[in-house]
Amino acid sequence: MSEPLFVGVDIGTGSSKGVAVRADGRVLARAIRPHRTATPRPGWFEHDAEAVWWADFTGIVRDLLTADGVDARAVAGVGVSGIGPCLLPADTSGRPLRPAILYGVDTRATAEIAELTAELGAEEILARGGSPLTSQAVGPKLRWLARHEPEVWRRTRRFFMASSWLVHRLTGEYRLDHHSASQCDPLYDLDARRWNGAWAQRVAPGLDLPALAWPGEVVGTVHPAAAEATGLPEGTPVTAGTIDAWAEAASVDALAPGDTMVMYGSTMFLTVMGERPMRHPALWGTTGVRPGSYCLAAGMATSGSLTDWLRDLTGSDFATLLAEAEQVPPGARGLLMLPYFAGERTPLFDPRARGTVIGLTLRHGRAELYRAALEATAFGVRHNLEAFADAGARIDRLVAVGGGARGLWTAVVSAAIGLPQRIPAETVGACFGDAVLVARALGAEAEGWNPVVATVAPDEEWRAVYDARYPLYRELYEATRHIGHALADSAL
């Protein structure tokens, strides 16, 4: 038989990805499956678990196992991750009862957030759970479900996220990793690292909470039906998995205290690891990936989705836009943009924030707009890193990951934050992290699988421009917030 292979699959917002990795860390096969995210109403974002999560997983695994050079019999373990925190309500057998309600981009539970915050107390929620209640939290979504879809709620006994549901389909186990659970505010006690039973019963009475495990812990093996559906060998070990950003941190070994990850994707996401719980009212305090570890997390609402919007609006392509933007000096010839085109998550927690461009003249074109968009996301990263520092987090080492972690964008971000970014050899992301976690769980030596191959240092001339421009960025939001809110309200 061939040497062991480790399979990792990640379910994303707009696509899912998978890899088959050898014991030396070399990626032997890759697969990707695009899919659609349903938006049945403004502010609602949903996935059909069967048609998206399971169909993507089975299709990707079959693509991997039939790729050149892959021996399906050599698969030693499977790791999974996915978008989250999500809410997939299910009955006692794990059968979905409606499409999954997605993570913080889904803002339907605004009233429930306010209600639970008033009921339990904002300070107490932060002290017990580590995070304020926002659209990212699962608890308010559970209460929304009970209130607005009582027939679904009446039959709901279990809830899943993308990774935990895949684990259930593969093994039959009802498990959730500690990190994902720590984003189920206010159902999880961060200091005790266990479910907060009293609050869980208050928020979601009668719900059967899953047993907890750490992301890299083996929680079961592939059962016969799953083996037939996927082509995976029956009995293959499966790890608990976790939310995609934390699997991404595992992919670049950004798991030690002080390690900070900046993930360049449709949204910008940041994590910093610590040895003890860290709390900030404008961030998410969670457990980490390694047993007993902790994390602070931040997430912007747009980044790559903003550059996608500009590409589509201008009818151009990324190569052209980047080439043109590289010719624009820092400061975008007097343009300043707020990137809140889908509201903003951390550190504003303002779903009614709106995108803004100021300084426009007739001489500005798509190149300046594109440069201004990159700079806007860079200022958003700086804003979040300042919140990390306010919370007492130590930032020793910053690693860039994701599809956008290259070229002009990373150069702009490093100049704006005044810190170097390390670029790893493999930036495929969370699915590679899934393979890392399962390899380590099975005793394989995964250290050095993904070495740093480049460092992006701050350009000091650019940095001076951005140091002068950043206070204006912060001031612009405060000056226009009431206008953005009024426009958001009028558009409903």
Steps between C-alpha positions, in 0.01 A plus 500: 500500500610857438620726780225650722279778367313758705183650352374847597177659379372850577148629429510869406242769439525489120704187439649197674856374470685181575851360499669162530835542673790258529679432828779738394251788459491501120154559355434209267155607380268800523131544427251785511122521465322836459151538642233761557400663827125558523378846603121453531462842666726803556742416779434125479776261386437126486643169378313180431705248698432209265532690172803708604691356796459127436492522121819709500671267744418180315585653162831640620605177670420296189698750288796467735490123519488462121779750431823382340734340750244466778434159655167518686605208719785714638271759663597497867267770631250770410473854636220748435429867556246750379333835532373587841358548743187374321168358612367187331198376698446125486285229654623222728640304205697800371267562205497874407168675556575813298799659322788601723507860622851626433748689714523876568401604148145384587344783700144375549529466879558869578200523735602182681856633549363811671252297701752247632754772573243682713384177662841360596704822522770614260778489760399157625482361145851629428631367832347153461521444125789722389311686228214746473185377329512590131378353174791254537344334806295181479283562806292782351451297181359214710253734666408648160425149374279420798310826457459521123490134394332324795416186299866454413602572857249250636685221315853637564704288739852551369697772324801478274760713329656413166790303650299324772232394253760349269647316798150372579441386141833321497497341845153530650648694794337814641806703595608865483847639548572734789585791274172485309314458828671813636331694219155375606458797735352508755487118529871438578706587809841615376694470826356158588521375138160333514137567418323754720205275575285759676525753219463233232174386658384860521581582138418167334295281737498131410794518260737205518848652515781307327790345688814714476841416356807694386533566123788255451348221707386179326128462577399205282559298186336489159200268515391271211234730350741796495772282350266404217396862439851643500742226402688541829615175661263379770650554845706805401553727805323840492595803713251737660592785266423866558407833343696584186710792627642290783580216263672762288709601802596134540603491133776754567573388857381832644391333824753611763439795734573823310445340158270719292333404173355732238277311258444663162171376360149619421518646848813588693542292813758527776595277792754538779579217739548525874558292811197627691155638415507846339197724490408819317150638437581556132657158429427128534670318785508124441692184571782416261584191298742330736358353822479766771593790271314826446454748219380848412340532159392782275318501169422769245179471298665561163844482343525268200127545443567874464768447237266253325234771493740749341611244242140429402403868507782602269475197272874442542705215641725474805825494304416826326371668814808402699736614227325837483479539879873434532557820305292702748699649790403427862202708599322422170546858376282645771234229531394351831258208531311334783465128415165453675312392187331219696496674837791426731578232753796566731585735654186702417227236516290726279287315240359838388840647416534579131781529249629849433737655248612856557728726299371408154582725207459461126860385467447190711441168333484130575871480587465754781180337623666159509803637687266676744315171560825320587595784732157495664535132589853569627369771731235254619776253590683775692181588688457138608866457598467806722203331670714186547762713675234667716393153617855419607581261216865455409574516128836330447465355152258582221423248225296578187280231347224469242460560131578872521820460704735614230621802305370854540233421758741360758744784432228756570393323820856471636560870436170595665558292815876551519570129542656233278287212377635152445375316192494119519569265212146358504211748512220264394366557848268319736490165320878474534460583869247217528761263360758635746266442796411145404863413426605620845209317662629178348858557611648622171773763507340806339750760622654680206225403257439865409817711531511878458630584153475879498465798732322823406664786687335842538600756238603796718394766247158342465480460876541875553210568261278245672588623849370840395193361324387252767362760747286635215370149437394471862348849499306438179293222654409709803412798281277304261357228723159666544472554125589138427243379752230723353574372150507140620161544667350660191615210282313233697 
